[in-house]
Amino acid sequence: MFHQGAVSCWIDSGMPESANVKSIDAVKRFHAAVVQFQEEARLCVSSLEMQLLRILGWLERDRPGFWKREIELCYREMGEARVRLHQCRMRKYADYKPTCFEEKKDLEKAKCDLEFAQRQIPVVKYWNVNAQHEANEYHGRASQLTQMLERDVPQLLALLHHAVDRLEAYGDLQVPETQAGQISFKAADDPECGADALPDGETVAPTPDPDPDDADADTSDGKK
């Protein structure tokens, strides 16, 4: 992963005056890797943001309403259990008095369910406050990554794209000069190569060998 400080420092310092670049394809591959990193990092940030919003909404709206409905349901069940217990106690057959064991058990269960549901209200508030705090902490840290993805990385991509264009333009200018230099060297070393390089119908006139008599005459004139 790219470090924000390193990217910002490299961008702020600008392009170096000279660089030993041996492969333009390597620069292009690095450019593609930066683009891929930017896309994947954006997807990760968006996914985390959606999960965080879903959790906060679950704690802030869903759970409080759920436990309030559960409390109302427990009150209703507890009332019904009391009615059944009262009806059971009213049933008497001569000297027989029913124990109403099941009705008492249902009433105790309704009371326990009510107490549990009531305890969840402050628990939900506690975790909602803590989740909000952690969300604020996350947004503070994630903003640095978002800033790098939306400001520093595009600047880096622009510099890399500009560098590739400059390097390709420089390469296009250097190739013809190199070819011309190779042709001139070959023509100087090999007359036939030079003749082949001329248009059809034109040949290079041979250079005449110096006449020994003329050289002697020049030498005698110089002595006089």
N, C-alpha and C positions, 0 to 999 in steps of 0.2 A: 504494500500500500504506500502511496505517496505521502510524504510528510508535508504538512501545510507550511511550516516554517521554511523548509528547504525550497519548496516551490515558490513561495513569495519572495525569498531572498534571491533566487535565480532570476525571477521576472523583474524585480526592482533593479537588479544590477545591469539588466539589458544584455544584448547579444555581445559575446566577446569579439575583440577585434580580429582574431585569427583562431582557427580551429583545425585540428588534424582529423578531418573526416575522411575515412577510408571507404565508406559504403553509404550511399544515399538510401538504399533499401533498408538499412538498419534504422535510419532516422524515420522512414515511413512506417516501419514496423512498430517503433516506439510511439509514433503518433497514433497508430491504430490501437495500441495497448492503452494509451491514455484515454481514448474515446470509450473503449470498453469499460475501463475502470469508472469513468464518469457515469455511464449508463447504469452499471450494476450498483454503484453507490447511491444513485438517485432512487433506484428501486428499493434498496434496503431502507433508506430513510423514509420513503413513502409507506413501506410495509410496517415499520416500527411506529410511525405516526398513527396509522389506522388501528393497529393493535392497542396503542395507548388510549386513543379516543374511545375504543370499544370498552376497555376496562373501566375507564372513568365514568362512562355512561351507565355501565352495569352497576357500579357502586353508588352512583349519585341518584339514578332514577329507578332502575329495575329492582334492586334489593330492598330499598325502603318500602316501596309499594308492595312488594311480595310479602314482607313480614307483617305489614299492616293488615293485609288480607288474611294472613295466617292467624293473626291475633283475633280478628273477627270470627274466623272459622272456629277457633278454639273456644271462644265464648259461647258460640252457638252450640257446639258439641257438648260443652260443660252444662249448659242449660238443659239440653235434651237428656243428658245423663242424670241430672237431678230429678227431672220429671219421671224418668223410668224408675229411679230408686224410690221415689215417693209412692208411685203406684204399686211397687212391689211390697212396700211396708203396709200398705193399706189392705193387701190381700191376706185374709186370715180364715183359716178353716178350723173352727172349734178351738181346740187348744193348740193347734199347730200354727207356729209363727215362722214364715220363710226367712231364710238367712240373707237373701238378696246379695249373694256374694258377687255374681257377675256384674250387677248394677253398680255396686260399690267399686269394683275394679275399673269399670268404664269411667266412673267419675274421677277416680284418682288419676287415671291416664289423661283425661281431658285437662285436669289441673296441671299436671307435669308438662304437657304440650304447650299450654298457655304460658307457663313460666319460661320455658325455653324460647318461645317466640318473642316474648317481651325482652329477654336478655340480648336478642340479636340486634335490636334497634341501636343501642350504644356501640355494639361491636361494628356494625356497618358504618356508623358515623366516624369511629376511630380510624378504620381502614380507608375511608373516603378522604379524610384529612391527610393521612400519610401518603396516599396515592397522589393527591394534588401536589404535595410537597416534592415528591420524587419526580413528578411530571415537570415541574418547574426546573428542577435540577437538570433533567434530561434535555429540556429545550435550551437551557443555557449552554450545555456542551455540544448539542447537535447543531446549534447555530454556527459554530466555528466550522464544522464540516460542510454545512450548507453554503456558507460564505466561500469556502475554498472551491466547492463544486460549481458555483454560479459565477464566481469572479476570477479566481486564480487559475483554475483549470482552463477556462476559455482563453485566457491570455496566453497560457502556455501552448495551447493548440494553435493559436494564431502565430506565435513565434516559430513553432515547428513548421507550420505550413509555409511561412515566409522563408525560413531557412532552406526548405526543400526547393522552393522556386528559385532562390538565389543560387543554390548549388547546381541545379539543373541548367540554369542559364549560363553559369560559369563553365560547366562541362561542354555545353554546345559551342561556346566561343573557343575553347581550347582544342577541340578535336580537329577542326580544319587547319589550324596553325601547325599542329603536330604532323598531319598528313603532308602538308606542303613542305615542311622541313625534311621529312623522309624522302620525298620525291627529289628535292634539290641535291641531297647527299648522294642518292643513287645515280643521278645524272652526272654528277662530278666524278664519281668512281667508275661508271660504266657508260661509255659513249653510246652503246646500243640502247641502253635504257633511256638515255636522253632523247635519242632519235625516235624511240617508240612513243615518247610522251608528246612529240610534236604532232600537228594535224597531218592528215593524209596529203601526200604530195610534197611535203617539205622535209628537208634533211639538213643535218648540221654539216657545214662545210669543214673538211679536214684541215687541220692546222699544218702548213708546210714545214718540213724540217729545215733547219738553218743550213746554208751552203758553206762548206769549209773554206772555199776561196774567199767568199765575202768576209768571213771572220778574220782571215789572214790579212786581207786588205785593210780592214778596220784597225787591226793591230799595228800595221806599218804606218798608217796615217797618224795614229796616236803618237808613235815614236818620233815622227817628224815634227 
